[in-house]
Structure formats: C-alpha cells, structure tokens
Amino acid sequence: MDVPLWIALLVVGYLGIKLFRPPAWLICVLLLGGYLLADSLFASVIDTAVK
C-alpha cells in the first residue's frame, strides 16, 4: 500500500497532538524550525542521509 507522505505526516501529527498534548509554542517552534531548515545548507545533507 502506497501512502503519500503528506497524509502520513498529517496522521502522525494529529495523533501526536491528540495523545501527547504538547504546548502550542513548541508546535510553532518545530514547524518554523523545519521550514527554515528545509531552506538551508543542511537540506542537502539531510536529504542524502534520509535516502
């Protein structure tokens, strides 16, 4: 079964928020940090490490 990555991330994110109840500021920091990291020099390093 092939599941698109965005659906898998949506489900994991929803369950994580529902079960662990992290503070809203932590969610914002993680989302903003991931967005900024994806546009940095480390994006290519992370991409090769993941693949």
Summary of the structure (lengths in Angstrom):
residues: 51
radius of gyration: 13.3
end to end distance: 19.6
largest distance: 34.9
contacts: 86
relative contact order: 0.07
helix: 78%
strand: 0%
